[in-house]
Structures are given as C-alpha cells and as structure tokens.
C-alpha cells in the first residue's frame, strides 16, 4: 500500500504517518516528490484494510494498493522520474544524457590515465573500469583488485570524472566504497540476492545491470531488493540479452527502455558495448538508445584495444569515441535532451 500525503504537509505530519505505519507492523519508506511525499508501507498484504484507516488523518490524501510485485520501484509508488546524484554536477536522469566510458579492465596506470583523459576531453561524465572482473574462464585475468581501485581514484583526481566499478562479493563492498562513486552489479550477479541486500545498505549510487536471461519483471524485482534495504539510488542498465542470434555477442533489447520507463521511476542507461560485442556497432546502437529514451550510455573505450586483456573487440579507440560523442549531440537534441 502507499499513503499519499497532501501537498504542503509538515515534516512532523509525515513522521506521524510513518510512526502509525510501523505500529501496524509494516516497514515505511518515504519517497519525497516535488509537490508531495508518499509513504510506501511494505509488509503482509493481509493487513491492508488496517492501513486504509490512515485516510482518517488530516495530512493523508488517500491510501491505495500497489498492484505491481515491485513496490518501491513502481511508478505507482512514485509517478515522477528519479534523478540520481552521483557527484557534484553529475547526475543520471533529467534533461542531460550521462555518458560513462572507459576500459573493461584496469590494466595499468598508463592505460587508465590515458583513457580517462581522452574520454573526459570527449565529454564523458563518468570513468568506468573493472578492478575485480568476473570471467568465464578461471584462468583469465581477474583484475588488479585494490591496486586497480587506487588507479581509478588517481584518474578521478586528475580528471574530475566520477568512477564506476563492479562489486562481485559482499566482502569487497566496504573497500570499493572507499574508492568508487558508483557501485556496479554485473549481469551475472543480478539475482545474487544476498549481495543485492548487502549493497542496498550502502548510500552509494548503484548501477544494476540486467542479466543475460532476466525478464524485465525479474530485473525490477532485483532493484526492489536494493530499494527495500533503504538505498533509493539505483540506475538500471540494459546490456543485451541472450537469444538464438550469433552475429552479435548479445541481442541489445532497446525495447526494454520505453517498457521500463512506463513501469518504473528509476533512470535507465544502455551498454551498447556488451549489447553487441563488436566496436563497429557501438555508435549506431548508442544513437538508437538515445532515440529510445535512455538516460545515458555505458561505453567501453581503450587506447589499444588490440592489446586489451578483455573485451578488446567491443572497445572503441579514443578517436572513435570522440566522434561518437560529437554525433551524439544531434540525436540528443532531437530527443529533447542534451549531452
């Protein structure tokens, strides 16, 4: 159930409604909008008749059921779009398209600093780079761990870019929080519910990638695990799904963008690098993603992709990324956005 507060109510009136919700045995989540606040009451639905009695409060406009299984992620709970603050001057959602770019894996100081300076010059907002890498083979390069995190932090200091990197295990969350601005949950961990609950207890923005075989409802239920732990700062990422097609690494499901925008208030970005697996398809799918309504892009860039330890075939060289960013402005303008 959601308790819709009247416009202009005082904070103490909101807290009184929260107190009553909790007295009834429900967990209360406050979602603050521009004009009014909403309280989501999460718990056993058998007591919703009891919650209905809150309409008697002068500060409450109405109490209504949430029909979707993902309560906090649903637009029923929060009709207006969420905008996620990453760092000063950097946000995801709203008018500006947010671009995150960088190598799949942090390999060396020279590699990450060269890439960071190049993507910053081209107009990127966030530097991506894996310090811990999930690989299909146990014999593949697994990342530089804390040394990689330190290099990402150095790149942030020298360029002003925010940093996003992947979390693979709950035991690494505290360490990664010391260095990263955004914590990424990769496709393979989208239904690692223990990890989702743990990362939901942080106050860092979370970049949640869709799984290779995850339905949109399952994707939003994964977001719900994070939201239910108290972290509202989730960015959804469409990165391609596994189909019968073999001409691309995955099938980039751009139809997911408008579907998600209809179902949830959370911002959504698109990863055309993993979505296609080939660098030559990254630019056209980036433009298509913006036309579909995406709030941002996650793009792999490497100064020497032919020597990359992972995903070189889908990484753009800095000059190709700069060209993409230049052309992206026209598509953003046509969509009523800006880069």
C-alpha positions in Angstrom: 0.0 0.0 0.0 1.0 3.6 -0.5 0.0 6.5 1.7 -0.2 9.7 -0.4 0.3 12.7 1.7 -1.4 16.0 1.0 0.6 18.8 -0.7 2.4 21.1 1.7 2.2 18.9 4.8 4.8 19.4 7.5 7.6 17.0 8.3 6.2 16.1 11.7 2.9 15.1 10.0 4.9 12.8 7.7 6.7 11.3 10.6 3.4 10.7 12.5 2.1 8.8 9.5 5.4 6.8 9.4 5.0 6.0 13.1 1.5 4.7 12.6 2.5 2.5 9.6 5.3 1.0 11.7 3.0 0.4 14.7 0.9 -1.7 12.3 3.9 -3.9 11.7 4.9 -2.5 8.3 8.2 -1.1 7.0 7.8 2.5 5.9 9.7 4.0 3.0 9.4 7.8 2.4 9.5 8.9 -1.2 9.7 12.7 -1.5 8.4 14.3 -4.6 8.4 18.0 -5.8 4.8 18.6 -4.7 4.0 15.9 -2.2 5.5 12.9 -0.4 4.4 9.3 -0.5 4.9 6.6 2.2 5.2 3.0 0.9 4.1 0.5 3.5 5.8 -2.8 2.8 4.7 -6.0 4.6 2.0 -8.6 4.8 -0.8 -7.6 2.4 -3.4 -9.2 4.6 -3.4 -6.1 6.9 -4.1 -3.6 4.1 -7.6 -2.9 5.4 -5.9 -1.7 8.6 -3.7 0.7 6.6 -6.8 2.1 4.9 -7.7 3.6 8.2 -4.9 6.1 7.8 -7.1 8.1 5.4 -8.7 9.5 8.6 -5.5 11.5 9.2 -5.9 15.2 8.1 -2.4 15.0 6.4 -3.3 12.0 4.2 -4.9 12.4 0.8 -5.5 8.8 0.1 -4.3 5.2 0.7 -4.1 3.0 -2.4 -2.8 -0.5 -3.1 0.4 -1.1 -5.2 -0.5 -3.7 -7.9 3.0 -4.5 -9.1 5.2 -7.0 -7.2 8.0 -4.5 -7.2 6.5 -1.9 -4.8 9.2 0.7 -4.3 10.5 0.6 -7.9 7.0 1.0 -9.4 5.7 4.2 -10.9 2.5 3.6 -8.9 4.6 4.5 -5.8 6.5 7.4 -7.4 5.0 8.8 -10.6 7.8 11.3 -11.2 11.2 10.2 -12.5 14.0 9.8 -10.1 17.2 11.7 -10.7 20.3 10.1 -9.1 23.0 12.4 -7.8 26.5 10.9 -8.4 28.8 13.7 -7.5 28.8 17.5 -7.7 27.5 18.4 -11.2 27.0 14.8 -12.2 23.6 13.1 -12.2 21.7 10.4 -14.0 18.2 11.3 -15.2 16.7 14.6 -16.2 17.5 16.5 -19.4 21.2 15.7 -19.7 22.4 12.4 -21.2 25.1 10.9 -18.9 27.9 9.1 -20.6 30.1 6.6 -18.7 33.2 5.4 -20.6 36.4 3.5 -20.1 38.1 0.1 -20.4 36.6 -3.2 -19.4 39.5 -3.8 -17.0 42.1 -1.6 -15.3 45.4 -2.9 -16.6 48.0 -0.2 -15.7 48.4 3.4 -14.7 49.3 4.5 -18.2 46.3 2.7 -19.7 43.7 4.1 -17.3 45.0 7.7 -17.2 45.3 7.8 -21.0 41.8 6.6 -21.3 40.4 8.9 -18.6 41.9 12.0 -20.1 40.6 11.0 -23.6 37.0 10.3 -22.5 36.9 13.4 -20.4 38.1 15.6 -23.3 35.4 14.0 -25.5 32.7 14.9 -23.0 32.2 11.8 -20.7 30.9 12.3 -17.2 32.0 9.0 -15.5 35.0 6.7 -15.9 34.2 3.0 -16.0 36.8 0.4 -15.2 36.9 -3.0 -13.6 39.2 -3.7 -10.7 37.6 -7.0 -9.9 36.5 -8.9 -13.1 34.1 -11.9 -13.4 35.4 -14.1 -16.2 34.0 -17.2 -17.8 37.3 -19.0 -17.5 39.1 -19.3 -14.1 42.4 -18.9 -16.0 41.6 -15.5 -17.4 42.8 -12.2 -15.9 40.7 -11.5 -12.8 41.6 -7.8 -12.3 44.0 -5.8 -10.2 41.8 -5.6 -7.1 42.7 -2.8 -4.7 45.6 -1.6 -6.8 43.1 -1.1 -9.7 40.9 0.8 -7.4 43.7 3.1 -6.4 44.4 3.8 -10.1 40.8 4.6 -10.7 40.9 7.1 -7.8 44.0 8.7 -9.2 42.3 9.1 -12.6 39.3 10.7 -10.9 41.6 13.1 -9.0 43.4 14.1 -12.2 40.4 14.5 -14.5 37.3 15.2 -12.3 35.5 12.2 -13.7 33.3 10.2 -11.3 34.2 6.4 -11.1 32.1 3.3 -11.5 33.4 -0.2 -10.9 31.9 -3.6 -10.3 31.3 -5.3 -6.9 31.4 -9.1 -7.1 31.4 -10.1 -3.5 29.8 -8.7 -0.3 33.2 -8.8 1.5 34.6 -6.2 -1.0 31.8 -3.6 -0.6 33.4 -1.6 2.2 36.8 -1.5 0.3 35.2 -0.5 -3.0 33.1 2.2 -1.3 36.4 3.9 -0.3 37.3 4.5 -3.9 34.2 4.4 -6.2 31.4 6.8 -6.7 29.1 4.2 -8.2 28.9 0.5 -7.4 28.1 -1.8 -10.3 26.2 -5.1 -10.0 27.1 -7.1 -13.1 24.8 -9.2 -15.2 26.0 -12.4 -13.5 25.0 -11.1 -10.1 21.7 -9.5 -10.9 19.9 -12.3 -8.9 22.6 -12.7 -6.2 20.0 -11.6 -3.6 22.4 -11.7 -0.6 24.8 -9.3 -2.5 21.8 -7.1 -3.5 20.6 -6.8 0.1 24.1 -6.0 1.4 24.8 -3.3 -1.3 21.3 -1.9 -0.5 22.7 -1.0 2.9 25.2 1.5 1.4 24.5 5.1 0.5 26.3 4.8 -2.8 24.5 5.0 -6.2 24.1 1.5 -7.7 24.4 0.6 -11.4 22.3 -2.5 -11.8 22.9 -4.5 -15.0 20.2 -6.7 -16.5 21.1 -10.3 -16.6 21.6 -12.2 -19.9 18.3 -14.1 -19.4 16.5 -11.8 -17.0 12.9 -10.7 -17.7 12.0 -7.1 -17.1 9.9 -8.0 -14.1 12.8 -10.1 -12.7 15.1 -7.1 -13.3 12.8 -4.8 -11.4 12.5 -7.3 -8.5 16.3 -7.3 -8.2 16.1 -3.5 -7.9 13.4 -4.0 -5.3 15.9 -5.9 -3.1 18.2 -2.9 -3.1 15.4 -0.4 -2.5 13.9 -2.4 0.3 17.2 -2.1 2.2 17.0 1.7 2.1 19.1 2.7 -0.9 17.0 4.6 -3.4 19.9 5.5 -5.7 19.6 2.9 -8.4 20.5 3.2 -12.1 19.2 0.4 -14.4 21.4 -0.7 -17.3 20.2 -2.6 -20.3 23.2 -4.6 -21.7 21.8 -7.1 -24.0 20.1 -10.5 -23.6 21.0 -13.9 -24.8 19.0 -15.1 -27.8 19.5 -17.5 -30.7 21.3 -14.8 -32.8 25.1 -15.4 -33.2 26.0 -12.4 -35.3 26.3 -10.3 -32.2 27.6 -11.2 -28.7 24.1 -10.4 -27.2 20.9 -9.0 -28.5 20.6 -5.4 -27.3 17.0 -5.1 -26.2 16.3 -1.4 -26.8 12.5 -2.1 -26.4 13.3 -2.5 -22.7 14.0 1.2 -22.4 10.4 2.5 -23.0 8.9 -0.5 -21.2 11.0 0.2 -18.1 10.2 3.9 -18.3 6.5 3.0 -18.2 6.9 0.7 -15.3 9.5 2.4 -13.0 10.7 5.8 -11.9 14.3 4.7 -11.9 16.6 6.0 -14.6 17.9 3.6 -17.3 21.1 3.7 -19.3 22.2 1.4 -22.1 25.5 -0.5 -22.6 25.9 -1.0 -26.4 29.4 -2.4 -26.0 28.3 -5.6 -24.2 25.0 -5.4 -26.0 26.6 -6.0 -29.4 30.2 -7.3 -28.7 31.6 -5.5 -31.7 33.0 -2.0 -31.7 31.6 -1.1 -35.2 28.1 -1.5 -33.9 28.5 0.6 -30.7 28.0 4.0 -32.3 24.7 3.2 -34.2 23.3 1.5 -31.1 24.3 4.4 -28.9 22.3 6.7 -31.2 19.3 4.3 -31.2 19.4 4.1 -27.4 19.1 7.9 -27.0 16.2 7.9 -29.6 14.5 5.1 -27.5 14.7 7.4 -24.4 17.7 6.2 -22.5 19.1 8.5 -19.8 22.7 7.6 -20.5 25.3 5.2 -22.1 28.0 2.9 -20.7 30.7 2.5 -23.4 34.0 0.6 -23.4 37.0 2.7 -24.6 40.6 1.5 -24.7 43.7 3.3 -26.1 44.9 0.0 -27.6 42.0 -2.5 -27.9 44.1 -4.9 -29.9 46.2 -5.4 -26.7 43.4 -5.3 -24.2 43.3 -8.2 -21.7 39.5 -8.4 -22.0 36.8 -7.2 -24.4 39.1 -5.5 -26.9 36.8 -6.4 -29.8 34.0 -4.3 -28.4 36.1 -1.3 -27.2 36.3 1.9 -29.1 39.6 3.7 -29.6 39.6 7.3 -28.2 39.2 8.9 -31.6 36.2 6.8 -32.4 34.7 7.6 -29.0 35.2 11.4 -29.6 33.5 11.0 -33.0 30.6 9.2 -31.3 30.2 12.0 -28.7 30.2 14.6 -31.4 27.5 12.9 -33.4 25.5 12.1 -30.3 24.7 15.7 -29.7 22.3 15.8 -32.7 20.4 12.7 -31.5 20.1 14.1 -28.0 18.7 17.3 -29.3 16.2 15.5 -31.5 15.1 13.6 -28.4 14.7 16.9 -26.4 17.9 16.2 -24.4 21.5 17.4 -24.3 24.9 15.7 -23.9 
